[in-house]
């Protein structure tokens, strides 16, 4: 009886490992049909942890309906649209970053304090900055050094880090 129980447990454990392996190894050509969690699990933050990225995605997702949301995060995604610069007050380079098929953030990078990033639609960027809620899903700003020495962010694009 114990031997059958052990064989059953080994079978279940093996099946679970196989299922997880197949889940995270889904082919890239069906990415549009895959869940946000699956896509997030494949992407890493600059610290290298896919679990960190999943947590960042979850936090951004929860914050999209919270007008008081404001926190520092690091995310990675595809540049889906390069927008015109915001020239009111401090000038900001702006682009939309898709974190998952259903989560897009506005990145507002201050080009009075930092150099322009040569982002192009379709490129992948990793962005560290402060998330602030807006009625369109949120904005990441402070994506550059802080001239007063406080916490600042950065953008990695095409193998180069800009801060």
Backbone bond lengths (Angstrom), bond angles and torsions (degrees), N, CA, C in turn:
res aa  C-N    CA-C-N  psi(-1)  N-CA   C-N-CA  omega(-1)  CA-C   N-CA-C  phi
1 X - - - 1.454 - - 1.541 110.67 -
2 X 1.344 116.68 -45.84 1.460 119.66 179.52 1.523 111.33 -65.10
3 X 1.321 116.56 -33.91 1.450 120.42 179.79 1.540 110.17 -66.54
4 X 1.309 118.26 -40.00 1.465 121.57 177.34 1.526 110.49 -65.68
5 X 1.330 116.08 -39.48 1.458 120.96 178.53 1.523 110.70 -62.81
6 X 1.334 116.98 -43.93 1.459 121.46 179.17 1.530 110.86 -63.79
7 X 1.323 117.52 -42.78 1.454 120.87 178.48 1.531 110.47 -62.10
8 X 1.323 116.10 -40.25 1.458 120.77 178.24 1.521 111.76 -63.56
9 X 1.332 116.96 -43.27 1.464 121.05 179.04 1.527 111.24 -65.10
10 X 1.324 117.20 -41.83 1.461 121.30 177.92 1.532 109.56 -62.24
11 X 1.329 117.08 -42.50 1.464 121.06 178.38 1.530 110.86 -60.93
12 X 1.326 116.89 -47.58 1.467 120.65 -179.31 1.527 111.42 -62.44
13 X 1.325 117.10 -42.79 1.465 120.78 179.41 1.529 109.97 -63.31
14 X 1.322 117.41 -43.62 1.466 121.52 179.43 1.526 110.68 -63.25
15 X 1.320 116.40 -43.06 1.459 121.04 178.70 1.531 110.55 -61.51
16 X 1.326 117.07 -42.93 1.465 121.47 179.65 1.524 111.99 -62.94
17 X 1.320 116.80 -42.63 1.466 120.65 178.89 1.527 110.13 -64.86
18 X 1.309 117.18 -43.19 1.458 121.44 178.38 1.531 111.14 -62.14
19 X 1.312 116.86 -43.32 1.471 121.09 179.75 1.532 110.36 -61.79
20 X 1.327 117.82 -44.56 1.466 120.94 178.18 1.524 111.02 -63.05
21 X 1.328 117.17 -42.80 1.454 121.25 178.95 1.519 110.56 -59.07
22 X 1.325 117.80 -47.43 1.464 121.26 -179.16 1.529 111.30 -66.35
23 X 1.298 116.95 -35.91 1.464 121.20 179.63 1.526 111.01 -61.29
24 X 1.335 116.82 -45.23 1.454 120.57 -176.70 1.524 113.05 -86.48
25 X 1.305 118.97 -5.71 1.455 122.04 179.54 1.523 111.82 -110.78
26 X 1.316 118.36 21.81 1.474 121.29 -179.80 1.522 109.76 -59.11
27 X 1.318 119.04 143.92 1.470 121.40 -178.17 1.519 112.33 -63.91
28 X 1.332 116.34 144.49 1.465 122.44 -177.00 1.519 112.94 -66.71
29 X 1.334 118.96 -23.95 1.459 119.45 -176.36 1.523 113.33 -71.30
30 X 1.321 118.45 -10.26 1.465 120.10 177.81 1.519 110.84 -111.27
31 X 1.329 116.41 28.00 1.452 120.54 -174.55 1.522 112.83 -60.66
32 X 1.324 118.85 -33.36 1.457 119.60 -178.22 1.521 111.75 -67.05
33 X 1.327 117.89 -24.38 1.461 120.81 -179.36 1.524 111.90 -90.51
34 X 1.324 117.20 -5.62 1.460 120.33 -176.41 1.514 110.46 -86.56
35 X 1.308 115.65 157.27 1.458 120.38 -177.69 1.521 111.25 -75.27
36 X 1.311 116.16 160.69 1.456 122.15 176.44 1.516 110.57 -59.17
37 X 1.327 116.79 -38.64 1.463 120.83 -179.10 1.517 110.62 -64.10
38 X 1.322 118.19 -40.60 1.464 120.91 179.71 1.517 110.81 -64.56
39 X 1.323 116.92 -42.57 1.455 120.11 179.03 1.518 110.01 -65.88
40 X 1.323 117.18 -43.51 1.456 120.76 179.68 1.518 111.57 -63.05
41 X 1.318 117.90 -34.96 1.459 120.95 -178.84 1.520 111.70 -65.91
42 X 1.335 117.54 -25.69 1.451 120.30 -179.33 1.518 112.34 -85.01
43 X 1.302 117.34 -16.95 1.443 121.68 -175.11 1.513 109.60 -98.31
44 X 1.300 115.83 144.27 1.465 119.51 -178.07 1.515 110.17 -117.24
45 X 1.315 116.36 152.78 1.450 120.33 170.18 1.512 107.85 -82.21
46 X 1.299 117.02 177.65 1.453 120.53 -179.57 1.519 111.47 -64.66
47 X 1.324 118.11 -19.32 1.454 120.07 177.91 1.510 110.99 -84.97
48 X 1.335 117.44 -5.50 1.448 121.30 172.60 1.506 115.36 92.07
49 X 1.303 120.36 1.61 1.456 119.86 -175.47 1.508 112.98 -103.22
50 X 1.340 117.05 118.41 1.463 119.49 177.75 1.524 110.32 -66.35
51 X 1.336 117.56 -29.42 1.456 120.61 177.42 1.530 110.31 -65.22
52 X 1.346 117.62 -38.24 1.464 120.97 176.03 1.525 110.12 -60.79
53 X 1.325 115.63 -41.13 1.457 119.29 -178.71 1.519 110.82 -67.75
54 X 1.321 117.13 -42.16 1.473 120.30 176.95 1.527 110.21 -58.36
55 X 1.325 116.60 -41.01 1.461 120.03 179.11 1.527 110.82 -65.57
56 X 1.341 117.12 -39.76 1.461 120.35 178.13 1.525 110.70 -63.68
57 X 1.341 116.78 -43.07 1.469 121.23 177.73 1.526 109.90 -60.52
58 X 1.330 116.42 -45.95 1.473 120.39 179.38 1.518 111.00 -60.63
59 X 1.341 117.23 -42.88 1.462 120.49 -179.01 1.529 110.79 -65.69
60 X 1.316 117.67 -42.96 1.465 120.88 177.86 1.528 109.77 -63.71
61 X 1.316 116.70 -43.86 1.462 120.92 -179.82 1.529 111.44 -59.42
62 X 1.324 116.84 -46.14 1.473 120.84 178.69 1.522 111.48 -65.01
63 X 1.323 116.82 -32.50 1.465 121.31 -174.06 1.518 113.64 -80.00
64 X 1.314 117.81 -13.83 1.459 120.28 -177.58 1.523 112.92 -63.37
65 X 1.319 117.82 -17.98 1.463 121.87 178.26 1.521 112.12 -112.23
66 X 1.333 117.17 15.78 1.462 121.46 -177.38 1.527 110.04 -119.66
67 X 1.329 118.32 98.66 1.466 121.35 -178.24 1.531 113.69 -59.27
68 X 1.319 118.75 -16.56 1.466 121.66 179.02 1.526 112.81 -92.78
69 X 1.327 117.88 0.64 1.464 121.63 -175.48 1.527 111.30 -65.70
70 X 1.329 115.30 131.91 1.462 122.41 178.45 1.519 106.46 -163.30
71 X 1.347 117.60 115.66 1.465 121.08 -178.64 1.521 109.98 -161.49
72 X 1.325 116.47 161.01 1.456 123.08 176.60 1.523 108.71 -88.63
73 X 1.331 115.74 139.49 1.458 120.19 179.94 1.518 110.16 -154.41
74 X 1.315 115.06 165.34 1.463 122.54 172.81 1.517 107.32 -127.51
75 X 1.325 115.78 125.56 1.459 121.08 -177.88 1.526 109.27 -133.39
76 X 1.314 114.43 164.03 1.457 120.23 177.39 1.516 108.38 -135.39
77 X 1.324 116.36 142.12 1.452 119.39 178.62 1.505 112.11 -168.76
78 X 1.315 114.18 -174.80 1.459 121.73 -178.71 1.523 109.17 -98.24
79 X 1.318 116.12 135.57 1.459 121.46 175.48 1.529 106.81 -73.43
80 X 1.336 116.01 115.17 1.466 119.77 -177.59 1.524 113.02 -102.22
81 X 1.334 116.66 -17.64 1.469 118.94 177.83 1.522 109.09 -160.87
82 X 1.327 115.43 132.20 1.458 121.37 172.94 1.522 106.24 -98.53
83 X 1.320 116.31 122.48 1.466 122.09 -176.09 1.529 110.70 -99.51
84 X 1.329 115.73 166.94 1.464 120.08 174.54 1.521 108.94 -66.55
85 X 1.332 115.22 150.58 1.462 120.14 177.23 1.525 110.79 -62.53
86 X 1.324 115.54 146.28 1.459 122.15 171.65 1.523 105.54 -87.57
87 X 1.308 117.63 117.65 1.466 121.55 -175.82 1.531 112.39 -106.61
88 X 1.340 117.98 4.94 1.465 121.28 176.64 1.517 108.48 -79.52
89 X 1.333 117.20 122.86 1.465 120.19 -178.16 1.523 109.61 68.18
90 X 1.317 116.78 -134.70 1.461 120.56 175.72 1.525 108.71 -65.80
91 X 1.330 116.19 137.35 1.462 119.81 -178.84 1.524 110.47 -77.27
92 X 1.319 115.97 135.33 1.460 121.60 179.70 1.524 110.82 -128.31
93 X 1.321 115.05 130.83 1.453 121.82 168.99 1.522 105.82 -76.72
94 X 1.323 118.51 136.55 1.462 120.58 -175.70 1.526 110.64 -128.92
95 X 1.324 115.53 139.03 1.459 120.67 172.94 1.518 109.02 -153.36
96 X 1.337 115.27 156.38 1.459 121.84 178.76 1.515 108.97 -97.20
97 X 1.329 115.31 132.56 1.455 122.90 -177.94 1.521 108.42 -118.36
98 X 1.339 117.00 118.41 1.468 121.65 177.73 1.521 108.39 -87.69
99 X 1.337 116.12 115.63 1.462 121.42 178.51 1.518 110.46 -82.78
100 X 1.317 116.03 -37.48 1.456 124.92 177.05 1.529 105.07 -144.21
101 X 1.324 118.23 174.10 1.471 118.46 178.58 1.526 113.56 -59.30
102 X 1.336 118.10 -23.53 1.463 119.25 -177.55 1.528 114.60 -116.44
103 X 1.333 118.46 8.43 1.466 120.70 178.21 1.525 108.88 -129.25
104 X 1.340 115.15 116.34 1.458 122.15 178.18 1.523 108.66 -125.43
105 X 1.328 116.11 137.35 1.460 121.41 178.30 1.520 110.28 -119.83
106 X 1.314 115.60 149.35 1.450 121.71 170.84 1.520 107.41 -86.51
107 X 1.321 117.00 129.46 1.467 121.50 172.99 1.519 106.32 -103.74
108 X 1.346 116.33 125.49 1.460 122.34 178.43 1.527 107.49 -118.09
109 X 1.328 116.12 103.54 1.463 123.58 -173.45 1.524 108.82 -105.02
110 X 1.331 116.79 116.87 1.460 123.22 -175.19 1.529 110.36 -69.55
111 X 1.336 116.30 109.48 1.464 119.78 -179.07 1.528 112.34 -92.76
112 X 1.331 117.61 5.31 1.466 120.29 167.66 1.531 109.13 -82.22
113 X 1.346 116.65 -26.28 1.469 121.54 -178.17 1.531 113.80 -105.92
114 X 1.305 117.50 -17.98 1.466 120.58 -176.03 1.527 109.16 -144.02
115 X 1.318 115.24 162.84 1.459 118.34 -179.15 1.521 112.17 -74.40
116 X 1.307 115.23 155.51 1.460 122.53 177.45 1.527 108.34 -66.05
117 X 1.340 116.00 141.90 1.459 122.35 177.90 1.531 107.38 -94.70
118 X 1.328 118.94 133.85 1.476 119.90 -177.63 1.535 113.03 -81.08
119 X 1.334 116.85 50.28 1.469 120.28 -177.82 1.518 110.75 -68.85
120 X 1.327 114.54 147.87 1.458 121.67 175.65 1.511 108.36 -135.54
121 X 1.319 116.35 149.94 1.455 120.71 177.53 1.527 109.38 -57.08
122 X 1.338 114.99 133.57 1.455 121.02 -178.50 1.509 113.56 97.12
123 X 1.333 117.45 -16.72 1.459 121.29 178.90 1.522 111.05 -77.10
124 X 1.320 115.69 159.76 1.464 121.30 178.02 1.519 109.47 -105.22
125 X 1.325 115.94 133.27 1.463 121.32 179.44 1.526 109.62 -129.39
126 X 1.316 115.04 142.94 1.456 121.85 170.29 1.522 105.53 -108.50
127 X 1.323 116.18 127.87 1.455 120.87 -173.25 1.517 110.11 -127.53
128 X 1.321 115.70 129.85 1.458 121.84 174.50 1.522 107.24 -115.92
129 X 1.323 115.65 125.58 1.452 119.36 -178.32 1.518 111.03 -173.99
130 X 1.316 114.97 -168.00 1.456 120.60 -179.53 1.527 109.24 -98.66
131 X 1.336 115.06 123.71 1.470 121.43 174.97 1.520 107.83 -83.23
132 X 1.328 115.30 133.64 1.462 121.82 173.69 1.522 106.94 -133.34
133 X 1.311 116.10 134.49 1.458 121.73 -179.24 1.521 110.41 -62.89
134 X 1.319 115.87 143.92 1.462 122.61 162.80 1.531 106.63 -145.09
135 X 1.306 117.40 170.21 1.465 119.91 -173.69 1.527 113.88 -74.85
136 X 1.319 117.69 6.64 1.466 121.21 177.85 1.522 112.06 -117.90
137 X 1.322 117.94 14.68 1.463 120.06 176.20 1.508 114.94 116.30
138 X 1.319 117.87 -15.30 1.456 120.05 176.59 1.516 112.92 120.27
139 X 1.319 113.97 161.45 1.461 121.60 178.38 1.528 108.44 -133.38
140 X 1.324 115.67 141.66 1.468 121.76 172.33 1.515 107.21 -105.28
141 X 1.330 115.69 123.60 1.461 119.83 176.34 1.525 108.21 -132.95
142 X 1.313 118.14 -173.02 1.472 123.02 -171.35 1.534 109.55 53.91
143 X 1.328 115.13 45.40 1.463 122.35 -179.01 1.531 110.72 -92.77
144 X 1.315 115.98 29.82 1.464 123.28 -175.79 1.522 107.98 -148.87
145 X 1.313 116.33 174.29 1.468 120.21 177.47 1.530 109.62 -63.30
146 X 1.317 116.04 158.45 1.460 121.20 175.47 1.522 107.03 -103.00
147 X 1.330 118.40 118.90 1.468 119.99 -177.89 1.534 113.26 -62.25
148 X 1.331 117.46 -18.26 1.467 120.64 177.92 1.525 111.83 -92.37
149 X 1.331 117.12 4.84 1.458 120.72 175.05 1.518 115.42 82.21
150 X 1.316 117.22 5.28 1.461 119.42 176.27 1.519 108.46 -79.14
151 X 1.288 117.11 -169.21 1.458 121.68 -178.77 1.528 110.60 -64.68
152 X 1.305 116.06 132.37 1.449 122.21 177.29 1.514 110.04 -130.99
153 X 1.300 116.63 166.27 1.454 121.13 -178.57 1.510 111.57 -112.36
154 X 1.310 116.10 -163.14 1.457 123.37 -178.11 1.518 110.18 -164.85
155 X 1.325 115.09 166.25 1.465 122.16 174.98 1.523 107.27 -132.64
156 X 1.329 115.89 132.42 1.462 120.96 171.84 1.526 107.43 -106.97
157 X 1.335 114.81 128.26 1.459 119.99 179.91 1.523 108.74 -148.63
158 X 1.309 116.65 132.45 1.472 123.20 178.48 1.526 111.37 52.66
159 X 1.327 116.29 42.22 1.454 121.10 175.09 1.518 115.65 78.61
160 X 1.317 118.09 6.85 1.467 121.18 -179.85 1.519 110.58 -124.62
161 X 1.324 115.86 139.66 1.467 120.64 177.07 1.521 110.07 -98.70
162 X 1.340 114.33 130.92 1.460 122.23 178.51 1.512 108.04 -115.10
163 X 1.335 116.67 129.44 1.472 119.72 175.00 1.472 110.05 -144.85
